[in-house]
Amino acid sequence: MTYHSTRGHAPVLPFDDVLLAGLARDGGLYLPRQWPRFSAAELATMAELPYAELAVRVMHPYLDGTIAEDDFAALVADAYGGFDHRAVAPLTQLAANDWLLELFHGPTLAFKDYALQLLGRLFDHVLTARGQRVTIVGATSGDTGSAAIEACRDREAVDIIILHPHGRTSEVQRRQMTTVAAANVHNIAIEGTFDDCQDLVKAMFGDHAFRDRLRLSAVNSINWARILGQTVYYMAAGLALGAPSREVAFAVPTGNFGNVYAALAARRMGLPVAQLVVGSNANDILTRFFESGEMSTGTVVPTLSPSMDIQISSNFERYLFDIFDGDCAEVTSRMGSLRQSGRFAIDSGRMSEVRALFDGFRLDDDSTREAIRRVHQESGVLLDPHSAIGVAAGRARRRSAAVPMVALATAHAAKFPDAVEAATGVRPALPARLADLFTRPERYDVLPNDLEAVKAYVRRAAKETS
C-alpha cells in the first residue's frame, strides 16, 4: 500500500512515511493509490466485533508492510482502552430511525480523540523504531489541539506546538490545551482566525528547509492517518444498524471536511452509505458549495459552534481529487484559484454526481439554540452546538424515512456549557476527571498573525541547534 499526492508532484510514499510527513511536499494531501474494499460477506463477519478489533480489521490493510498486525493491534487496544464507554462509540436512538453517534467518550470529550489517541501511539512506534524525533505543528479551531496534546504529552520523541485563534475557542477547549503541564507541549494563541492559523502551519510546511531542519510533522486532518482513524466509527455505526444488507445515512457537522471525508472513505471500502448531509453554521462555505457548485470564501463569523468557524476547508482537496477522477492538474488549478481569487466552480455534470450523495444545511446561532432545546425537550439528551447542527441538518435533509439517519455528536455538551445552559436551562457538568479544569494554571503565548514570529517561536520550542 502506497500513497500519492492530490497534486501529483510529491514522492509516492508508504504509510509510515506519510504518517510522519503529514502534508505532501508539493502542497497536496496524501491518498491511498488503491482503496481496500470489503465484500458484503466480509462486512457481515465484522458486525459483532468489539470496537478495537473492528478498528484493526478496517485499518491494517492501509498499513501493509510498515507495521506488523500484532503490533498494530496492541497500539489500537491501548488507544481505546481508556475511553469512558465500553462500546467506545455508542449509538443512542433519538426517534424512529433517528440516531446519535456519541463521539465524546475519549479523554478530551471530542471526536478528535478517536484518531489522535491512535496517532500519538503510531508516532511513538515509528519514531522509536527509527531512532528519530519530530516537531509536530498543528492548528486547531478548538478540539484538535487538546486531543493532539493529550495524545502526545510527555512522549520522548515528540515536541508538539499547537496554534489556536486567540479568543475564538470555548474556555473549556482552551483550558484543555493550555493546562497540560508537559515539557514537550507548547500553545500559541494567534491574533486571528482559525484559517490564519491553518495558513501559518501550511506555510511552515511549505518552507522545505525549515520543515526538514526541524523535522516537522502534522496532526491536523491533512495527515492521512487522522482520516483513517475516523473511518472506523462510521463502519461501527453502519454495521450496528444492519449494514451491509441495509443502507445508512450520516449527518456530519463539519467545517474542515475531514470528518465527512472519512465517511466517504468508509463508503469506498464497501459500507452502503446512501446519503451524507453536511451541517454548517453561519460559516457555510460547504453548504453553499453543495447548493451552487461554487466554492467561495468569505469572512469568518464567530458563532456558538467555534470548531466550524472556518472558510477554507483544507480537507476538501481530497474530495476534489475524487470529483476530478484523480486529475492532479485540475485539482492544482482549482486550489490555485481558491488561493488567488477566493473561489472556484465545478461544472453541472460533475455537480450532479456530487449531489447524488451530498446535501448541505445551515443553521444560525438562534436556530442552533432551538435545535439544542428541542432535542433536550424530546429526549432529555443534551447536545453541544456542533452536535445539534448535525441532528438538525440530518432531520431537515433526510431523503428516506426508511434509511437510518445517524447524526454525529462530535463533542460533549460540557465543552460548551454556556450555550447549552442558555438553550435548555441545564448546565452540563464536566466528568469527574476534569472537575478541576478551571482551577488549573494555564500556559500559552499570544503571537501576531506573522509567519516569521511563529517560526522563531517554533525554533525555540523545538530547541533547534545549529
N, C-alpha and C positions, 0 to 999 in steps of 0.2 A: 504494500500500500504506500503510494507516494502522493505528494500534494503539489499543485501548481497554483500560480498567482492569477487572480482575476484580470491582471493587466498584461500577462504573458511575457514579461521580460526579467523575471527573477528565477533563480535556480529552482529546479524541481527537488523537493526535499522529502525525507522520511518523517514519520510522526515526531520523533524526539527532537529533531532539528526545528520543525515547525513549532513545537511547544516552546522552545527557547527563543525563537525568532520573533514570534508574535506577528508583527506587520512585515509583509514581504518587502524586499529591498527596492522594488520598483514602485512602492506606494500602494500596491494592491493587497488583497486579502487572500489567504490560502484556502483552497478547497480540495477535497479528495479527487484524484483523477478517475477513480471508479467508485461507485456507490454500492456497498454491500446491500443485498436485498434478501429478505427472509420470505420464504414461501408461507402460504396460509397454514400449512401443516406445522411448519417451524414456529410460527407465531402462536399457534394453539398450544404448543408444548410449553411456552413461556408464561402462560396466563396464571399459573399457580406459584410461580417463583417468588421468593422474598425479594424485596427491592434491590438489595446488594447483588444477589445472584443474577437478577434481570439486567442490572447495570453491566455486569461483566459480559453477559451474552450479547448485549447490544453494542457495547463499545469496543471490545477487544479486537474485532476484525479491522478496526481503523488503526490499531497499533501494530499490525502484523510485522514481525521481525525486529521490533525495537524493545518490547518489554514482555517477558515470559508471562503466560497466563496465570500461573500460580502467584507470581509476584504482584501482578496487577490485581488479582482477586484480594490479596492481603491489603493493598492500598485502598481498594474500594470499601472493604469491610471496616477498616479503620476510619475512613472518611465519614461513613454514615452511622457508625456505631454510637455516636454521641448525640444523635438527633432526638428530640423530645417525644416523638410519636413512633410507636413500634412499626407502623406502616410506612414511615419516613415521609411519604407524600399522600396522605389520606384524601379520600373523596367524601364530601358532605352533600347530601341531597337538599336542595332549596325548594323544589317544586317538582311536578311531574316532568321527567326528562330534563331537569334543570339542575346542574351540578356545580359544585365549587371544589376546585383542586387546591388544597391547602399547602402552600409552598413557603410556610413561615415557621417550620419546626426545627430549623438549624440554629446554630449558635448566635447569629446576628438577626434572626427573625425575618429574613427576606429570601426570595427565591435565588438570589445570587450564591447562597451557601451551597446549593446543590451541585454547582460546577466548581466553585472555588475551594471548598474543602478538599475535593479531589485534586484540584490543580496544584495546591500547595504541596501535597504529598508527591505528585508527579515531578514537580521541580526538584524536590529533595532527592528523590530516587535517581533521576537522570544526572543531576549535578554531582551527587556523591560518586556515582559510577565513573564520571569523567574527571573528578578532582577539580571541578571548576566552581566559580562563584558568579552570580549575576546581580545586576541592579534592576529591580522591577520598578517601572514608572507607569502610573495609571491615572486616568481621570474618572471622576465619579460625579453623578448628579444626586447621589445620596446613598444608595445601598451597595454598589460595587466596592466602594472604598472600605467600608467596615468589614465586608465579607472577605475581601482580599487580605486585609490586615490581620484578621483573625486566623486566616489560613496560613499566613507567612510569618507571624510573630515568632521571634526567638529562634528562627531557623538559621543554622550555621552558614549556609551557602547563599543567603539572600539578604540584600538590603531592599526595602520597599518604601517608595515615595509616592504618595497619593495627592493629587490636585483636586480640590473641590471649589465650587463657586462661593465666594465669601457671602454669608448671609442668605444663601438660597437653598439651604437644606433644612430639614426639621432639626430641632435641638437634639432629639434622640439620635437621629442619623449622625449629626456632627459628633456628639459625645462618644458614640460607639467607635469612632475613628480616633478621636483626639485624647481619649483617656487610657489608651493602651500603653502601658509603661514598659516598652521593649526597646532595647538599644538600636535594633535594626529597623524601627518604624519611624517614618517622618511624614508629617502632614503639612501641606501648603494650601492656604486659603487664597485663591486668586481673585483679585478685584475685577470680576467679570462674570460671564455666564458659563454654563457647562460647555457650550460649543467652543468658547475661548479656551477652556481647559483642554478639551479634546484636540483643538488645533495646536496647542503648545506641545502636547505629547507627540502628535504626528510629526511636528517639525523637528523634535529631538530625534525621532527615529529616522527622519529624512536626512539628517546630518550624519552621514555614514562614518566619518572619522570619530565624531563624538560617540555615536552608537557603539562602535567597535571598541573604543578605548575604555568605556565604562561597562561594556557587555550588557547593554540594555535589553530588557525583556518586558513583555506586556501581559497584563492580566485582564484588560478590557475585553469586551466581546469581539474585538478584532482578532483575538487569539482563538484559533480553531478549537482548541481543547475546551474552551468555555462553551461553545455551541454544542460540542459533542456531549458534554456532561449534562446539558439541559434536554437532550433528546429523550433521556430515559423516562422522565416523568410523563411525557406525552405517551410513550409506549405503555407505561404502567396504567395510566388512566384509561386509555383505549381498550387495553386487554381486560381491565376490570369491568368495563361496560359492554363487553360482548364481542370485541374485535377478535379475530378477523372476519367473523361472519356478520358483523354489524358495523355500519359506518358510524363515525363520531365527528362532532364539530367542536372547535375551540374558539373562545373569545379571549383575546390577549391584550391587556393594557400595555402599550409599548410606545417608546419614543425613539429608541436606537435600533429597533428591528431585530436585535439579536435573539430575543426570546421567541418571537414568532418564526424566525428562520429555523430555529431548532425544530419547530413543528413541521416545517417543510422538509427538513432532513428526515424526520420520522416517517413522513409520507413516502419519501423516496425509498426508504427501507422496507416499505410494504404495509405500513399502518393505513387503513382505509379512512383517510380524512376527507370528509365531504365538503367542509367549509371552514374558512378561517376568517374571523372577524377581528379587525384591529380597532381597539378603543383608544381615542385621543382626548386630550384636554384642549384648552384654547390654542395650544401649540400644535396645530392639526395638520402638519405638513404631510403626514402619511394618509390621513383620511382624504385630504384634498387631492392627493395623487390618485387614489383609487376611484375618486369621483370624476376627475378631469383628464387623467393621463399625463398631467404636468407635475413635475417635482419643482417646487419653487420655495425658496427660503423666505422667511420674514424675520421680524423682531421677536426675540424670546420674551414671553409674558410670564411673570411669576404667578403660580397657581397653588391650589391646595394639594396638588399631586406633583411635587417638585422633581421626582425622578423622571418625569416625562416632559420637563421643560426644556425641550430640545428642538432645534430647527434643522440640524444636519444629522440624518440617521446613518451613521457610519456603516452599519451592517447591511444597509440596503444594497450596497455594491455587490454582495454575494447573490442576491436575488436578481439584480440587473444582469449579472453573468448568465443566470438561468433564462431570463427573458430573451436574451440575445443568443441563446443556444451556444454559449461558450465563445462568442466572438469578442476577443480581448480588445480589438481596436474600437469596437462600438462602446464597450464599457469605458475605456480610457477617454474616448471622445465625450461621452455623456458626463463623466465625473469631472472632466476639464471644464465643460460648460457650467456645471453647478458651481465650481470654484470661481470661475471668472465672471459669470453673469448672474449667478444665483438661481438658475433654472435649467431644466432640460425637459423634453417631451418624448413620449412614446407613441408610435403610430397606432391607429384604431384597431388594426388587425391583431397586433400583439396585446393590446389592452383588452380585447375581448377574451383572450386566453387567461389573462390575469384575473379578470372579473369572474371568470368561471369558478374560481376558487375563493377569491377575496371579496370582502366587504369592509367598509370603514364606517366609523360612527364617532361623533364628537360630543363631549359634554363640557359646558362651562362650570364654574365653581358652584353656582346655585343648583344646577342640575345634579352635580356630584353630591352635594349635601342631601338633596332629595332622594337620590339613589341609596345613600347610606341609611337614611331614615326609613325608607320603605322596606329595605331588606330586613332591618332590625325589627320593624313592626310585624312583618310577615313571619319571620322565622326565629327571632331572637339572636341572630348572628350579627356580630359587629364587624364591619368591613372598614379597612383603611380606604382613603380616597382613590388610590390606584385600582384596588380590587373592585371597588364599587363601579368604577368606569368599565371594567371588564364585564361585570354582571349586566349592567345596563346596556352595553353595546351588544352583548350576545342576545339579550331579550329583544332588542329593537331590530336586529338584522337577521335573526334566525330564519332560514328558508323552509325548514321542515320540522313540524312538531314531532315527527316520528324518529328524528335523529337526536341522540343525546347532545345537549349543548353544555360544554364544560368551560366555565369561566375560571381563569387563573387568579387565585388570591396570592398576590405577589409579595405582600408584606403583612406583618402582624398589625392589628389596629392600634396597639400601644406605641407604635413608632410615630403615630400622628394623633396624639391624644386630644389636642385642642380641636381639630377638625371633627373628630368623631364625637366628642362631647357636645359640640355646638349643634350637630345634626340630630343626636339621639338623647341628650341629657345624661348619658352614661360615660364616665371617664374610664377607658380601658387601662388596666394595670399591667405593668411590665411583669414578666416572670420573676420568680424569687431570685434567680441567679443574677438578675440585672437591677434589683431593687435599689442598690446604692449608686446607680449610674450618675445621678445628678449631684452627688457629693464627691465624685472622683475628680482629682485635678486634671486639667486639660493641658495638652502640649501641641501647639501648632504655630506656624508663622504666616503672616499676611504679606503677600507679594503683589506687585502690579502685574497687569497683563503684558509682560515684557519677556520675550524669549531669552535674552541674554541674562537677565536677572534670575530666571528659573534655572537655566543651565548652570550658572555659578553655584546656586544652592544645591543642585544635584551633584555637582563635583564634590562639594564639601561633605555632603551627606554620605556619598559613596566612598569617601576617603581616597579620592583619586591620587595616585602617585605618579610622579614624572618619570 
